[in-house]
Amino acid sequence: MTKLFSLVFSCMGILATYGQNNTSYWQQHVSYTMNVNMNVENFQYKGTQELVYTNNSPDTLTQVFYHLYFNAFQPESEMDVRSRNLPDPDSRVEDRISKLTPEEIGFLKVDALTQDGQEVTYITEGTVLEVTLTEPIAPGKKATFAMQFNGQVPKQIRRSGRNNAEGVALSMTQWYPKMAEYDFEGWHAHPYIAREFHGVWGDFDVTITIDKNYVLGGTGYLQNADAIGHGYQSGDKKVTTKEKKLSWHFKAPQVHDFAWAADPEFIHDKVQVPNGPMLHFLYKNKKEIQENWKNLQPKAVALMEYFNKNIGDYPYDQYSIIQGGDGGMEYAMCTLITGEREFGSLVGVTAHEMAHSWFQHILATNESKHEWMDEGFTSYISALAMNTVMEQKKENPFENIYKGYTWLATSGKEQPQSTQADHYDYNGAYGASAYSKGAVFLAQLGYIIGEENLAKTIKRYYSDWKFKHPTPNDFKRIAEKVSGIQLDWYLTDWTQTTSTIDYGVKSIEEEDGKAIVSLERIGRIPMPIDLLVTYKDGTKEAYYIPLRMMRGQKKNQHQDIDRVVADDWAWTHPMYKLNLSKSKATISEIVIDPSKKMADINAGNNTMKL
């Protein structure tokens, strides 16, 4: 009888795990408490970490994994060897890791680890800590891991590091032992080789003890500004203390990462976004960059307002823009960017990295598998934002993005976007695939379902999937629900193949006094077709040919031109004949896709002039 009740209650517990959501979606949860003491003389640090891990999965876990990212910055690491064997390595890395001395390398070492007070078995394999649990973690149960660790900040090479090219002392990103994500696909304990990240949603309580002359900024909310005399409520008033160090205490709720930067020469400015967060700007006290950083501040406010309006409200009370790193990289509630730039570049990198606060740090896709979802979506929305905020007045803000994709598609170096981010054969092909082709996915979706439906899709995607880990299919389903158009063909062909789009106007004939246009599909990817006919008297006529397997159609995108909806075009048919309303002699020009938002790799055959 006891065993029976035990089995019943066990089954009820599993069902309760599923019952917390109307779908089968679930995600793990972490709660970090960390205390770190930094030595700014040798750039080494010691830390303690208590991590409460909640297993919301339906699976019993017998092992866990941590990322130890700083171990990548050592000679013969996977990042080092990979970089030296790529035909076009990142210019910031190349063979620099192989030349690091013992004092310059990065490392992250675990000195002790327990699970609920009992020692566990663990081994370090490069940038991954493999842990065998003392007790399995059942569905719905928690475990508390207590860790002691020590690290050394590497010479600045990629994202993290010390004393970067612009003189910023500490860019502390991916600096702590970080629990790997476990989801419906299993563990994502990928090594750190070059690319992006994936993390578990949770809460962070972090105390950083460092030389009192250093100013910090990063993820979270500073808890003790008045006590340390820096920061976010006190107006950066210095405190008098005989102590050589100060302890900065931050809390960050509902994030999946924690980053910070520090320098003794940081200027700290604050600007309030109306009905939004406080923006913090931390940058070096260099006369030659101060004007740009001051002028950046109202632009950053305008960017935040643009993203709030066109994606959804930023959910945190602060966002920090910090000089550091080796280019631009997004983190929770902050970004690190290099700051010695022309003004337009400074605003541009801020726009891109700020947009990542939505497309990655709130809509937390698995960047290692679907990097195009954050880089591409960010490139799309930041191009629109820059066009507005910087008053660029571009008719097509995506023109260069489409050119980047066309280069990729015709280069012979393209791999499917489903390729794992570190596994691209060419660094340049990865970049064009993630950024350009990823942005074109969205811009071209507007061509397929209509711009108004795309705008609604982005907002609903944010509303439905914020603080979760959405997949490509989750986004596709939102677009289908909003538009009423079937899109499985588009997601599959665009992201899982290297097939391309190429349509052409093949010929114009005449029968019974009416023109007949023959169109051909040359590329493998089928698309709906917008066709614009201009007549010699200056009048225009629009035709729309739906793709049959869309099972729907978009609204007329031409406000001042009537549109004729023609018969569907089945993807199996390479040719299509369109009957026009007037004779061939009256036609001046026929154009496929006058909007130029269909990513046709050969636009030369899209137009026929008579």
Buried (B, 14 or more C-beta within 10 A) or exposed (E): EEEEEEEEEEEEBBEEBBEEEEEEBBBBBBBBBBBBBBBBEEBBBBBBBBBBBBBBBBBEBEBBBBBBBBBBBBBEBBBBBBBBEBEEBBEBBBEBBBEBEEEBBBBBBBEEBBBBEEEBEBEBEBBBBBBEBBEEBBBBBEBEBBBBBBBBBBBBBBBBBBBBEBEBBBBBBBBBBBBBBBBEEEBBBBBBBBBBBBBBBBBBBBBBBBBBBBBBBBBBBBBBBEBBBBBBEBEBEEEEEEEEBBBBBBBBEBBBBBBBBBBBBBBBBBBEBEEBBBBBBBBBEBEEBBEBBEEBBEBBBBBBBBBBEBBBBBEBEBBBBBBBBBEBBBBBBBBBBBBBBEBEBBBBBBBBBBBBBBBBBBBBBBBBBBBBBBBBBBBBBBBBBBBBBBEEEEEBBBEEBBEBBBBBBEEEBBBEBEBBBBEBEBBBBBBBBBBBBBBBBBBBBBBBBBBBBBBBBBBBBBEBBBBBBBBBEBBBBBBBEBBEBBBEBBBBBBBEBBBBBBBBBBEBEEEEEEBBBBBBBBBEBBBBBBBBBBBEEEEBBBBBBBBBBBEBBBEBBBEEBEBBEBEBBEBEEEEBBBBBEBEBEBBBBBBBBBBBBBBBBBBEBBBBEB
